[in-house]
Amino acid sequence: MEIGKFQIQNQLNITNRGAVFAGQIIEGKVKVGSKLTFKIDGKFLTLEIAAVEMGDFISTQEYFVGLMFKYESETQKEYFQKINIPEQIAIVSE
């Protein structure tokens, strides 16, 4: 069941934690344990959200929401650290 929408604006990588999708909650809610579905190379992928954090870009004084994920394997974590997530609206579901 859809509970929200998240605008992916950027991707950051944190050593030993994996990819962080930075953006804004544009509708509904985002919480730990929810699933985020997004599109890469024409395919829809889904990851479970492990953490929701607030951050800021000091140079622009803009705030963002950062989503971190649970990965099925170290290989999956490395995959998401290497790819470039395009800006898009992702679906948040329970």
C-alpha positions in Angstrom: 0.0 0.0 0.0 1.4 3.4 -1.0 2.0 5.8 1.9 4.0 8.5 0.3 6.2 9.9 -2.4 9.9 10.9 -2.2 11.6 13.2 -4.7 15.1 11.8 -5.2 17.4 14.7 -6.0 20.9 13.4 -5.3 22.9 10.4 -4.2 25.6 10.4 -1.6 27.8 7.4 -0.5 28.8 6.8 3.1 31.7 4.4 3.8 30.4 1.2 5.3 26.8 2.3 5.2 26.1 2.4 1.5 24.1 4.8 -0.8 22.0 7.6 0.6 19.3 9.1 -1.5 18.9 12.7 -0.7 15.7 14.6 -1.5 12.4 15.7 -0.2 9.2 14.0 1.1 6.6 15.5 -1.3 3.5 13.6 -0.1 2.5 11.3 2.8 5.2 9.9 5.0 8.5 8.0 4.9 9.6 5.8 7.8 12.0 3.1 8.7 10.8 -0.3 7.4 9.0 1.2 4.5 9.9 0.3 0.9 11.1 2.7 -1.7 10.4 1.9 -5.3 12.3 3.8 -8.0 13.5 3.3 -11.6 17.0 2.6 -12.9 17.7 1.9 -16.6 14.0 1.2 -17.3 13.6 -1.3 -14.4 11.8 -0.7 -11.1 13.8 -1.6 -8.0 12.7 -1.7 -4.4 14.8 -1.3 -1.2 13.8 -1.3 2.4 14.5 1.9 4.3 16.9 1.4 7.2 17.2 5.0 8.3 15.7 8.5 7.7 18.0 11.4 8.4 18.0 15.2 8.0 21.0 16.8 6.4 22.1 20.1 4.9 24.3 21.3 2.1 26.4 24.0 3.9 27.3 25.7 0.6 23.7 26.3 -0.4 22.1 26.3 3.0 19.5 23.9 1.8 18.1 21.0 3.8 17.3 17.5 2.6 16.0 14.2 3.8 18.5 11.3 3.5 17.3 7.7 3.1 19.6 4.8 3.9 18.8 1.2 3.1 19.0 -2.4 4.1 20.8 -4.5 1.5 20.3 -8.1 0.7 24.1 -8.6 0.3 27.4 -6.8 0.2 27.3 -7.1 -3.6 23.9 -5.3 -3.7 25.3 -2.5 -1.5 28.3 -2.1 -3.7 26.1 -2.0 -6.8 24.1 1.0 -5.4 27.2 2.8 -4.4 28.5 2.6 -8.0 25.4 3.6 -10.0 24.1 7.1 -10.4 20.4 7.4 -9.4 18.6 9.8 -11.7 16.3 12.5 -10.2 12.8 11.1 -10.0 9.7 10.7 -7.8 9.9 7.4 -6.0 7.0 5.6 -4.3 7.0 4.8 -0.6 5.0 1.8 0.5 4.4 -0.4 3.6 
